[in-house]
Amino acid sequence: MISEKQFKQELDLIIKNAILEDVGPGDYSSLACIPDSATGKAKLLVKEDGIIAGVAFAKMIFEYVDPNMQIETFIADGATVKKGDVVFHVSGSSQSILKAERVVLNSMQRMSAIATKTKKYVHLLEGTNTKVLDTRKTTPGFRACEKWAVKIGGGENHRFALYDMVMLKDNHIDFAGGITLAIAKTKKYLKEKNLDLKIIIEARNLDEIDEILRSEGVYRILIDNFNFEDTKKAIAMIGNKCLTESSGNINENTIRQYAECGVNYISSGALTHSVYNMDLSLKAI
């Protein structure tokens, strides 16, 4: 995974680009009718039950827009919230509050929806040894926040991007000339480039599982689009030789059954690509 420093840099870039996109040369609506000297206060109001996420990120946004704004937090990231709850108060320049408002809301609504869905999946796996993973199926330019939201919801992060872990999927395998060649070429490349990266390889059937197990150095096998029975067979074949991950059309109705097959991880793109933003608003008080 990427370092904390890299992650912070990603967050800073998201904020910079979001403010540039939304504010541009100026918030003329506010500049036109609100004096520079005006101060105000607003509350972050929850309008839908769920898991709140993005509180710490909102503070970063307010800090970027105006370091003089003050935040009083009542509910922290990861807490269960209900309609009518107030998460925080923000006070300071009225123009600054309005300048940051939409970026804060867009971010928190998306992050809270992801955290809420993740928490639901985590709850469905209680009592098993299986952990929930996200994927790279994220909103372009907003990945760091979406993966942060998965962590807030109790899930775990898969690789952040193409550069922090090797994941050999079907197209890599086919273009490389097969599983054994793909693994051998990858190990050779990593050694030549002095890269310390874990290798995950996707298996499409039990024969591919068998072939993967003949090679050393595989960190995790991705058991992709297997049914329950074949997943159990795959787990029995793999044993303790490496970690296992199930993926492919797994939803809240099937996730528990896949976990009970004995996989270490279940990855779900739905955590980030199939959520509806939680309803939140920032209201003047």
Backbone bond lengths (Angstrom), bond angles and torsions (degrees), N, CA, C in turn:
res aa  C-N    CA-C-N  psi(-1)  N-CA   C-N-CA  omega(-1)  CA-C   N-CA-C  phi
1 M - - - 1.461 - - 1.525 110.43 -
2 I 1.319 116.00 162.04 1.455 119.52 -179.57 1.529 109.91 -74.57
3 S 1.321 116.20 160.39 1.458 121.76 -178.37 1.523 110.90 -76.29
4 E 1.329 115.45 165.32 1.468 120.10 177.11 1.524 110.54 -60.99
5 K 1.335 116.34 -37.19 1.461 120.51 179.03 1.524 110.88 -63.17
6 Q 1.335 117.09 -45.40 1.462 120.95 178.01 1.522 111.06 -62.83
7 F 1.343 115.95 -40.98 1.465 120.15 -179.63 1.528 110.59 -62.94
8 K 1.324 116.50 -43.12 1.467 120.83 178.13 1.528 110.65 -62.53
9 Q 1.306 116.75 -38.30 1.460 120.44 178.02 1.528 111.10 -64.25
10 E 1.342 115.95 -38.47 1.463 119.99 176.62 1.528 111.07 -62.77
11 L 1.321 116.36 -42.72 1.466 120.71 179.47 1.529 111.18 -64.31
12 D 1.326 116.11 -43.24 1.470 120.56 178.84 1.523 110.50 -60.21
13 L 1.323 116.37 -40.32 1.466 120.76 -179.60 1.524 111.21 -66.93
14 I 1.345 116.06 -39.71 1.465 119.91 177.45 1.528 110.43 -59.66
15 I 1.327 116.37 -46.43 1.464 120.55 -178.95 1.528 110.99 -63.47
16 K 1.312 115.94 -47.16 1.469 120.41 -179.30 1.527 111.11 -57.90
17 N 1.331 116.84 -46.89 1.459 120.78 -178.59 1.523 112.07 -69.35
18 A 1.336 116.26 -36.84 1.470 119.78 -179.10 1.528 111.21 -66.81
19 I 1.325 117.25 -42.24 1.475 120.49 178.50 1.524 110.19 -67.98
20 L 1.328 116.61 -39.97 1.464 120.38 177.42 1.524 110.37 -61.12
21 E 1.322 115.98 -42.89 1.461 121.32 -179.84 1.525 111.90 -65.66
22 D 1.334 117.14 -42.62 1.464 120.89 -172.22 1.527 113.83 -87.76
23 V 1.327 116.21 -35.23 1.472 119.97 -174.57 1.528 111.89 -99.88
24 G 1.332 116.32 -38.01 1.463 119.00 -179.40 1.513 111.48 56.80
25 P 1.326 117.68 -134.54 1.466 120.05 -179.47 1.526 114.63 -73.27
26 G 1.330 117.90 -10.84 1.460 119.15 178.26 1.511 114.23 164.31
27 D 1.330 116.08 150.16 1.466 122.50 174.47 1.520 107.18 -85.88
28 Y 1.322 116.05 84.72 1.463 119.77 -172.30 1.523 113.06 -66.85
29 S 1.327 117.87 -25.99 1.467 120.04 177.37 1.526 110.06 -61.01
30 S 1.331 115.99 -45.81 1.465 120.25 -179.88 1.522 111.60 -75.38
31 L 1.321 116.20 -42.01 1.458 120.24 -178.51 1.522 111.49 -61.29
32 A 1.332 116.09 -31.24 1.462 120.43 -176.15 1.523 113.25 -74.17
33 C 1.340 117.56 -30.33 1.467 118.01 -171.00 1.522 115.46 -128.08
34 I 1.334 117.55 -1.49 1.465 119.78 -179.63 1.523 109.30 -122.42
35 P 1.326 118.49 123.02 1.471 121.65 -178.83 1.532 112.01 -60.62
36 D 1.322 116.34 149.01 1.462 121.10 178.43 1.522 111.76 -57.62
37 S 1.325 116.17 -31.44 1.459 120.81 -174.85 1.531 113.79 -85.02
38 A 1.342 117.19 -6.47 1.464 120.73 -175.82 1.525 111.22 -68.67
39 T 1.326 116.12 137.81 1.457 121.42 175.32 1.526 109.38 -120.17
40 G 1.327 115.83 157.95 1.455 119.71 -178.07 1.515 111.51 -158.74
41 K 1.304 114.59 -177.08 1.456 121.28 -178.54 1.521 108.39 -144.62
42 A 1.328 116.82 142.57 1.464 121.12 179.43 1.526 109.56 -139.78
43 K 1.333 115.46 159.33 1.458 121.03 179.16 1.523 109.86 -121.46
44 L 1.325 115.85 145.42 1.459 121.50 174.03 1.519 106.91 -89.79
45 L 1.322 116.57 109.62 1.458 123.76 -173.82 1.521 111.34 -102.18
46 V 1.331 115.90 129.22 1.467 122.17 176.73 1.523 108.63 -85.31
47 K 1.330 116.82 130.02 1.454 121.08 -178.86 1.529 112.43 -118.72
48 E 1.354 115.10 9.41 1.460 120.38 -178.24 1.523 108.81 -157.19
49 D 1.315 117.84 139.70 1.469 121.57 179.71 1.529 110.71 -67.47
50 G 1.335 116.31 146.84 1.459 120.02 177.61 1.515 111.85 164.54
51 I 1.329 115.35 -157.64 1.457 122.98 176.66 1.531 107.68 -108.24
52 I 1.314 116.54 126.82 1.464 119.54 -178.49 1.533 109.98 -82.94
53 A 1.307 115.93 137.99 1.463 121.39 178.08 1.528 109.05 -148.31
54 G 1.322 115.24 144.95 1.455 119.85 178.59 1.515 113.99 105.82
55 V 1.328 117.15 6.62 1.472 120.04 179.57 1.525 110.02 -63.33
56 A 1.319 116.58 -49.08 1.465 120.43 179.28 1.524 111.04 -63.80
57 F 1.327 116.36 -36.24 1.465 119.66 178.68 1.525 110.65 -68.61
58 A 1.333 117.42 -38.05 1.468 120.94 177.52 1.525 110.31 -59.60
59 K 1.331 116.64 -39.84 1.462 120.27 177.83 1.525 110.84 -61.50
60 M 1.326 116.52 -38.04 1.460 120.58 177.90 1.525 111.01 -65.28
61 I 1.331 116.45 -38.52 1.466 120.72 179.30 1.526 110.35 -66.25
62 F 1.329 116.64 -48.28 1.468 120.03 178.72 1.528 110.87 -59.74
63 E 1.326 116.39 -41.11 1.469 121.39 179.43 1.524 110.53 -62.01
64 Y 1.328 116.46 -40.10 1.468 120.88 -179.77 1.522 110.74 -66.73
65 V 1.332 116.66 -42.57 1.465 121.13 -177.84 1.517 111.38 -70.79
66 D 1.332 116.39 -42.14 1.465 120.93 -177.02 1.533 109.51 -160.63
67 P 1.320 117.59 104.59 1.468 121.38 -178.02 1.523 114.10 -60.99
68 N 1.313 117.28 -14.71 1.468 120.55 -177.85 1.531 113.14 -86.29
69 M 1.315 117.98 -7.66 1.463 119.59 178.60 1.522 110.31 -70.13
70 Q 1.316 116.23 145.10 1.458 122.86 -178.47 1.528 110.22 -112.30
71 I 1.353 115.84 134.52 1.473 121.33 179.38 1.523 109.38 -116.45
72 E 1.326 115.97 127.84 1.457 121.71 173.89 1.527 107.38 -112.14
73 T 1.330 117.06 110.48 1.464 122.03 -173.51 1.524 111.32 -94.81
74 F 1.338 115.78 133.24 1.459 122.08 177.75 1.532 112.57 -110.26
75 I 1.338 116.15 -27.46 1.465 121.36 -177.99 1.527 108.30 -133.54
76 A 1.309 116.92 130.12 1.462 121.39 -175.68 1.530 111.90 -92.82
77 D 1.319 115.19 163.96 1.460 121.56 175.21 1.527 111.01 -54.41
78 G 1.336 115.85 137.05 1.455 121.24 176.94 1.510 114.49 93.72
79 A 1.327 116.69 -7.80 1.469 119.95 -179.21 1.531 111.06 -79.15
80 T 1.313 115.16 149.89 1.460 120.63 173.11 1.522 108.60 -78.30
81 V 1.330 116.65 130.32 1.467 120.57 -178.90 1.522 109.76 -125.00
82 K 1.312 114.21 159.30 1.461 119.80 178.03 1.531 108.85 -129.78
83 K 1.297 115.45 162.69 1.457 121.63 -179.60 1.529 110.10 -54.28
84 G 1.323 116.52 129.91 1.458 121.97 179.79 1.514 113.88 102.16
85 D 1.332 118.12 -14.70 1.461 120.63 178.64 1.530 110.77 -67.94
86 V 1.323 115.67 147.89 1.462 121.78 174.68 1.525 107.53 -110.53
87 V 1.322 116.50 121.43 1.463 122.05 -174.00 1.518 111.50 -83.84
88 F 1.338 116.95 -43.52 1.467 120.58 178.43 1.518 111.01 -158.62
89 H 1.317 114.77 164.06 1.463 122.99 169.19 1.514 107.56 -111.09
90 V 1.324 117.07 141.71 1.461 121.80 172.79 1.524 107.52 -124.44
91 S 1.315 116.41 133.96 1.456 120.39 -178.99 1.523 110.21 -134.66
92 G 1.330 114.55 152.83 1.463 120.11 -179.65 1.509 110.26 146.22
93 S 1.311 116.48 -150.16 1.455 121.76 179.36 1.527 110.56 -58.12
94 S 1.335 115.39 127.89 1.467 119.77 179.16 1.522 110.87 -62.47
95 Q 1.320 116.48 -39.04 1.460 119.93 178.57 1.529 111.31 -63.02
96 S 1.316 116.45 -40.08 1.468 120.77 -179.40 1.521 111.95 -67.36
97 I 1.336 116.42 -40.32 1.466 120.13 178.68 1.526 109.72 -60.40
98 L 1.324 116.18 -45.13 1.460 120.34 -178.72 1.523 111.94 -69.65
99 K 1.314 117.09 -31.94 1.467 120.98 179.00 1.534 110.82 -66.34
100 A 1.327 115.87 -36.64 1.466 120.59 -177.47 1.527 112.87 -88.18
101 E 1.325 117.31 -16.78 1.466 121.86 -169.56 1.522 114.16 -51.50
102 R 1.315 119.12 -54.67 1.459 120.78 -172.62 1.520 112.33 -68.66
103 V 1.320 117.82 -38.37 1.463 119.92 178.71 1.530 110.21 -65.64
104 V 1.330 116.75 -40.84 1.468 120.94 177.21 1.526 110.37 -61.52
105 L 1.314 116.73 -48.55 1.461 120.26 -176.97 1.529 111.86 -66.65
106 N 1.326 116.99 -46.95 1.466 119.46 179.68 1.530 111.01 -56.92
107 S 1.327 115.39 -42.69 1.467 120.50 -178.16 1.517 111.33 -68.22
108 M 1.330 116.75 -49.64 1.464 120.20 -176.65 1.522 112.59 -68.23
109 Q 1.320 117.67 -36.09 1.462 120.01 178.60 1.529 110.98 -63.33
110 R 1.324 115.49 -43.09 1.472 120.40 179.53 1.527 110.87 -69.22
111 M 1.319 116.40 -47.40 1.463 120.22 -178.48 1.527 111.59 -63.59
112 S 1.317 117.29 -39.61 1.467 120.64 -179.64 1.525 111.44 -66.62
113 A 1.327 116.47 -37.23 1.463 119.94 177.69 1.529 110.77 -64.18
114 I 1.326 116.19 -41.93 1.468 120.68 179.50 1.519 110.73 -66.60
115 A 1.329 117.06 -44.23 1.464 120.90 178.90 1.529 110.74 -62.36
116 T 1.316 116.71 -38.35 1.467 121.15 -179.84 1.522 111.18 -65.35
117 K 1.338 116.46 -45.17 1.470 120.32 179.43 1.533 110.48 -66.41
118 T 1.334 115.94 -40.95 1.462 119.74 179.48 1.522 110.92 -62.10
119 K 1.327 116.29 -44.70 1.472 120.68 179.20 1.534 110.85 -58.95
120 K 1.320 116.41 -37.50 1.468 120.52 178.94 1.528 110.16 -63.70
121 Y 1.339 116.72 -43.67 1.461 120.78 179.00 1.528 110.98 -65.70
122 V 1.328 115.93 -42.16 1.465 120.36 178.67 1.526 110.33 -60.73
123 H 1.317 116.09 -42.41 1.465 121.00 178.97 1.533 111.02 -61.65
124 L 1.338 116.73 -38.66 1.459 120.86 -179.88 1.528 112.16 -65.87
125 L 1.335 116.94 -21.07 1.465 121.16 -178.53 1.519 113.40 -99.37
126 E 1.322 117.54 4.14 1.463 120.37 -179.74 1.525 110.66 -57.70
127 G 1.346 115.30 134.24 1.449 120.45 -178.79 1.511 114.12 94.34
128 T 1.345 116.79 -9.14 1.466 120.89 175.16 1.532 108.35 -105.36
129 N 1.318 116.16 174.47 1.467 120.86 176.71 1.524 111.94 -101.86
130 T 1.323 116.39 15.06 1.463 121.66 -176.54 1.521 111.34 -93.55
131 K 1.330 115.39 137.82 1.462 120.97 179.52 1.527 110.79 -111.89
132 V 1.321 114.95 150.53 1.463 121.74 -177.97 1.529 109.88 -91.81
133 L 1.326 115.65 131.97 1.457 122.10 177.61 1.520 110.92 -117.11
134 D 1.330 115.88 149.36 1.458 120.32 170.34 1.530 109.11 -87.39
135 T 1.335 117.10 -170.97 1.461 122.71 178.42 1.524 109.06 -137.87
136 R 1.335 117.43 -171.03 1.458 122.13 173.98 1.523 111.58 -89.30
137 K 1.320 117.35 8.80 1.469 120.64 178.70 1.524 109.17 -82.21
138 T 1.319 114.11 70.68 1.463 121.68 -175.04 1.524 110.61 -118.36
139 T 1.329 115.70 169.43 1.456 121.27 177.30 1.526 109.26 -71.80
140 P 1.336 119.08 124.72 1.464 120.46 179.93 1.532 111.79 -53.18
141 G 1.323 115.56 130.27 1.461 120.34 178.79 1.510 115.26 85.27
142 F 1.345 117.44 -4.36 1.465 120.27 -176.27 1.526 111.72 -128.60
143 R 1.313 116.82 15.28 1.462 121.66 -172.72 1.523 113.36 -59.24
144 A 1.318 117.69 -45.21 1.466 120.31 -176.43 1.526 111.00 -57.38
145 C 1.326 116.69 -42.13 1.466 120.14 -179.81 1.524 111.58 -69.33
146 E 1.314 117.22 -38.47 1.460 119.68 -178.90 1.523 110.99 -68.63
147 K 1.322 117.10 -39.30 1.460 119.85 176.82 1.536 110.79 -69.73
148 W 1.292 117.23 -34.55 1.466 122.00 174.54 1.531 109.00 -60.49
149 A 1.330 116.39 -43.62 1.463 121.16 -179.27 1.529 111.56 -63.15
150 V 1.330 117.06 -36.62 1.469 120.56 176.76 1.527 110.11 -61.33
151 K 1.327 116.67 -43.28 1.467 120.81 177.73 1.524 110.81 -63.12
152 I 1.323 116.57 -42.14 1.464 120.81 178.90 1.527 110.62 -60.56
153 G 1.340 116.21 -36.02 1.470 121.10 179.64 1.508 114.03 -78.97
154 G 1.338 117.80 -1.51 1.461 120.61 176.85 1.510 114.92 100.57
155 G 1.350 117.49 1.43 1.453 120.92 177.51 1.514 111.31 -88.11
156 E 1.329 115.97 -176.29 1.454 121.55 177.46 1.516 109.79 -123.04
157 N 1.330 115.36 154.96 1.454 119.99 -179.95 1.523 111.62 -89.30
158 H 1.318 115.19 135.49 1.457 122.38 168.88 1.526 105.54 -76.36
159 R 1.317 118.83 -165.00 1.462 119.51 174.73 1.522 109.71 -57.85
160 F 1.328 116.53 151.19 1.457 119.90 -179.47 1.522 110.71 -77.65
161 A 1.327 116.05 -40.48 1.462 120.47 -175.91 1.520 109.12 -154.64
162 L 1.311 116.79 -166.51 1.457 121.50 -177.65 1.518 113.39 -73.64
163 Y 1.332 116.60 -13.00 1.464 119.50 -171.36 1.528 115.08 -100.73
164 D 1.326 119.29 -8.77 1.467 118.66 -174.67 1.526 113.99 -109.24
165 M 1.316 117.59 3.81 1.455 122.18 174.32 1.526 107.63 -165.01
166 V 1.325 116.99 146.65 1.462 120.58 175.77 1.523 108.62 -92.80
167 M 1.331 115.81 128.57 1.454 120.38 178.02 1.523 107.90 -132.41
168 L 1.325 115.99 106.87 1.457 121.55 -176.68 1.521 108.91 -91.07
169 K 1.325 115.75 107.27 1.456 121.05 -178.76 1.527 110.30 -101.40
170 D 1.314 116.56 -174.33 1.464 120.90 -172.75 1.523 113.52 -54.45
171 N 1.340 117.01 -45.07 1.463 119.14 -178.05 1.523 112.31 -67.31
172 H 1.352 117.15 -38.56 1.465 119.38 175.99 1.525 110.50 -59.73
173 I 1.335 114.27 -45.98 1.466 120.25 -178.08 1.532 110.68 -61.39
174 D 1.329 116.40 -46.68 1.462 120.40 -178.15 1.528 111.56 -66.35
175 F 1.339 116.95 -42.90 1.466 120.10 179.76 1.525 112.03 -68.41
176 A 1.336 116.22 -29.86 1.471 120.22 -177.97 1.523 112.88 -81.71
177 G 1.328 116.53 -14.37 1.463 119.58 179.42 1.509 114.44 101.01
178 G 1.322 117.31 15.33 1.452 120.56 177.94 1.517 112.75 125.35
179 I 1.316 115.87 167.59 1.462 122.60 -175.32 1.523 112.46 -62.16
180 T 1.317 116.76 -51.41 1.467 120.30 -175.89 1.516 111.47 -61.19
181 L 1.324 116.14 -43.58 1.472 120.39 178.12 1.527 110.96 -65.25
182 A 1.319 116.76 -41.81 1.470 120.25 -179.20 1.524 110.82 -60.74
183 I 1.326 116.95 -43.64 1.469 120.99 179.41 1.530 110.51 -66.15
184 A 1.329 116.60 -45.62 1.463 120.70 -178.44 1.528 111.27 -62.60
185 K 1.319 116.15 -44.94 1.467 120.58 179.81 1.532 110.65 -63.65
186 T 1.326 116.48 -39.80 1.465 120.93 -179.72 1.523 111.17 -64.90
187 K 1.303 116.55 -46.75 1.471 120.40 179.31 1.527 111.13 -61.48
188 K 1.315 116.66 -40.35 1.471 121.46 178.28 1.526 110.46 -63.73
189 Y 1.322 116.04 -44.72 1.462 121.46 -179.26 1.528 111.18 -62.98
190 L 1.319 116.64 -46.25 1.463 120.78 -179.38 1.527 111.21 -61.53
191 K 1.322 115.93 -39.36 1.462 119.90 178.81 1.517 111.26 -66.78
192 E 1.333 116.51 -43.94 1.464 120.96 -179.78 1.519 111.97 -63.87
193 K 1.324 116.70 -37.25 1.460 121.77 -177.30 1.533 112.76 -91.36
194 N 1.342 115.57 0.71 1.465 121.47 -179.84 1.533 111.10 55.17
195 L 1.330 115.37 47.24 1.455 122.23 -179.98 1.524 110.27 -106.35
196 D 1.312 116.65 127.21 1.455 122.29 179.44 1.526 108.76 -99.87
197 L 1.325 116.49 80.91 1.457 121.82 -176.79 1.525 110.49 -123.35
198 K 1.317 116.12 139.92 1.464 121.19 176.68 1.532 109.88 -72.97
199 I 1.325 115.87 151.52 1.457 121.56 -179.86 1.523 110.19 -114.31
200 I 1.322 115.44 122.84 1.467 122.38 171.87 1.522 106.71 -112.49
201 I 1.319 116.40 139.19 1.461 118.88 178.69 1.523 110.29 -132.19
202 E 1.312 114.37 137.80 1.461 120.91 -177.70 1.521 110.94 -85.97
203 A 1.325 115.18 138.26 1.463 121.47 174.75 1.520 109.29 -117.92
204 R 1.338 116.01 134.38 1.456 120.46 -178.10 1.525 112.73 -100.49
205 N 1.328 116.21 -12.82 1.465 120.34 179.41 1.528 109.29 -160.45
206 L 1.320 116.00 175.85 1.471 120.54 -176.10 1.526 112.17 -67.88
207 D 1.323 117.25 -31.48 1.467 120.28 177.41 1.525 110.29 -63.16
208 E 1.320 116.97 -38.18 1.460 120.13 178.56 1.527 111.03 -70.24
209 I 1.318 116.82 -35.32 1.470 120.34 173.88 1.531 109.42 -56.56
210 D 1.325 115.26 -47.94 1.464 120.96 -179.20 1.522 111.25 -59.81
211 E 1.337 116.48 -42.04 1.470 120.14 -179.65 1.523 111.51 -67.72
212 I 1.305 117.08 -40.96 1.464 120.79 178.94 1.525 110.72 -59.40
213 L 1.309 116.55 -41.24 1.462 121.72 -175.97 1.526 113.11 -67.33
214 R 1.321 116.64 -13.71 1.463 119.72 177.38 1.528 112.23 -80.03
215 S 1.335 116.61 -13.30 1.471 121.18 179.58 1.519 110.04 -103.46
216 E 1.321 115.66 147.98 1.458 121.61 176.81 1.527 109.66 -91.76
217 G 1.329 115.45 161.33 1.460 120.12 170.80 1.506 116.52 89.00
218 V 1.341 117.47 9.61 1.474 119.86 177.74 1.524 108.46 -89.67
219 Y 1.314 116.30 126.57 1.469 121.84 -177.26 1.526 111.23 -81.04
220 R 1.336 115.60 -42.71 1.463 118.95 -176.52 1.522 109.52 -150.48
221 I 1.325 116.42 142.94 1.458 121.58 175.56 1.523 108.65 -104.80
222 L 1.322 115.26 128.00 1.453 122.00 177.38 1.523 108.16 -90.92
223 I 1.320 115.54 109.64 1.476 122.13 -178.57 1.530 106.11 -88.86
224 D 1.321 115.84 96.24 1.460 120.96 -166.04 1.529 113.00 -99.60
225 N 1.331 115.50 124.74 1.463 122.17 175.46 1.532 113.25 58.40
226 F 1.319 116.81 37.02 1.467 121.71 175.02 1.531 108.93 -89.47
227 N 1.327 116.92 150.45 1.459 119.67 170.50 1.527 109.07 -80.00
228 F 1.321 116.84 176.98 1.467 120.56 -175.60 1.527 112.06 -61.70
229 E 1.315 117.00 -45.94 1.461 120.51 -175.99 1.525 111.60 -64.44
230 D 1.332 116.37 -44.05 1.464 119.08 179.93 1.531 111.30 -70.60
231 T 1.325 116.14 -29.56 1.463 118.93 175.44 1.528 110.14 -64.15
232 K 1.322 117.20 -43.39 1.469 121.33 177.68 1.529 110.79 -61.25
233 K 1.324 115.94 -41.69 1.463 119.95 178.81 1.530 110.56 -64.22
234 A 1.343 116.02 -40.78 1.465 120.69 179.67 1.521 110.97 -63.10
235 I 1.325 116.31 -42.62 1.468 121.05 179.53 1.524 110.43 -62.66
236 A 1.320 116.42 -40.26 1.470 120.62 179.02 1.524 110.87 -65.05
237 M 1.330 116.47 -38.69 1.468 120.73 179.32 1.533 111.49 -67.08
238 I 1.323 115.22 -41.66 1.465 120.57 -174.86 1.523 111.48 -74.61
239 G 1.317 116.77 -40.22 1.457 120.60 -179.58 1.513 111.88 56.34
240 N 1.334 116.91 -128.22 1.468 121.85 -179.96 1.526 113.18 -101.83
241 K 1.332 115.72 16.06 1.472 119.13 -176.31 1.519 112.57 -70.67
242 C 1.309 117.36 -30.19 1.468 121.55 175.28 1.526 108.61 -164.82
243 L 1.307 116.56 173.42 1.459 121.21 178.94 1.523 110.29 -77.37
244 T 1.330 115.91 163.38 1.457 120.79 -177.52 1.528 111.18 -129.96
245 E 1.320 114.17 151.14 1.465 121.16 -179.54 1.517 109.06 -143.39
246 S 1.303 117.54 131.27 1.463 122.17 174.37 1.520 109.84 -103.09
247 S 1.332 115.17 144.16 1.464 119.58 176.58 1.520 108.34 -155.27
248 G 1.325 115.28 168.51 1.452 120.82 175.59 1.510 113.84 101.91
249 N 1.326 115.45 102.52 1.471 122.07 176.24 1.523 113.62 56.12
250 I 1.327 115.56 33.95 1.466 119.82 176.62 1.525 108.45 -94.25
251 N 1.311 116.92 127.24 1.464 121.01 -178.69 1.524 110.06 -128.83
252 E 1.318 116.18 -173.70 1.467 120.18 -175.64 1.532 112.57 -66.55
253 N 1.325 116.21 -17.70 1.470 119.30 178.77 1.531 112.72 -84.84
254 T 1.335 116.69 -20.53 1.471 120.32 -175.48 1.524 113.49 -117.23
255 I 1.319 118.27 -13.27 1.467 120.74 -171.78 1.529 112.41 -60.12
256 R 1.314 116.81 -38.19 1.473 120.09 -179.11 1.530 110.69 -64.58
257 Q 1.324 117.22 -41.18 1.459 120.67 -178.78 1.525 111.35 -65.74
258 Y 1.334 116.74 -37.77 1.470 119.35 177.13 1.526 110.11 -67.03
259 A 1.314 116.61 -39.32 1.469 119.74 178.09 1.528 110.48 -61.64
260 E 1.311 116.58 -40.12 1.460 121.13 -178.48 1.526 112.74 -70.85
261 C 1.350 116.34 -8.88 1.469 119.87 172.87 1.525 110.68 -75.61
262 G 1.339 116.04 -15.85 1.453 120.11 176.06 1.511 116.19 105.27
263 V 1.342 118.33 12.29 1.468 120.12 179.99 1.527 110.74 -71.21
264 N 1.322 116.08 150.71 1.465 120.76 177.75 1.522 112.26 -76.80
265 Y 1.336 115.51 -36.45 1.464 120.47 -176.13 1.527 110.28 -136.89
266 I 1.312 114.28 150.86 1.464 121.31 168.26 1.518 106.91 -126.56
267 S 1.335 116.46 122.37 1.462 119.96 178.94 1.525 109.71 -101.37
268 S 1.328 115.20 141.10 1.455 119.97 -176.34 1.530 111.03 -140.81
269 G 1.312 115.27 115.92 1.461 119.97 175.39 1.521 111.41 -68.23
270 A 1.335 116.33 -23.00 1.467 120.39 -178.19 1.524 112.69 -61.99
271 L 1.327 117.28 -23.44 1.466 119.83 178.98 1.523 111.62 -57.54
272 T 1.327 115.99 -33.42 1.466 119.62 -175.95 1.527 114.27 -115.24
273 H 1.331 117.84 -25.74 1.473 116.98 -176.03 1.523 114.33 -100.99
274 S 1.328 117.68 -5.71 1.466 119.34 -177.26 1.523 111.34 -132.72
275 V 1.317 116.33 58.00 1.467 120.76 176.97 1.528 109.84 -127.68
276 Y 1.316 115.11 154.03 1.464 121.52 175.02 1.526 107.76 -108.57
277 N 1.319 116.25 128.53 1.460 120.59 -176.02 1.525 112.93 -51.76
278 M 1.336 114.53 137.91 1.459 119.59 174.96 1.526 109.04 -69.83
279 D 1.311 116.73 143.45 1.459 121.74 -178.43 1.532 110.85 -81.42
280 L 1.324 115.47 111.66 1.457 123.02 177.59 1.528 108.27 -133.08
281 S 1.319 116.85 157.05 1.458 119.41 175.66 1.525 110.30 -146.50
282 L 1.322 114.93 155.51 1.465 120.90 175.94 1.513 107.56 -112.07
283 K 1.328 116.44 112.58 1.458 122.01 -172.24 1.531 111.08 -115.23
284 A 1.319 116.29 135.08 1.468 121.19 175.66 1.531 109.65 -64.73
285 I 1.334 115.81 142.74 1.463 119.98 177.83 1.523 109.38 -132.11
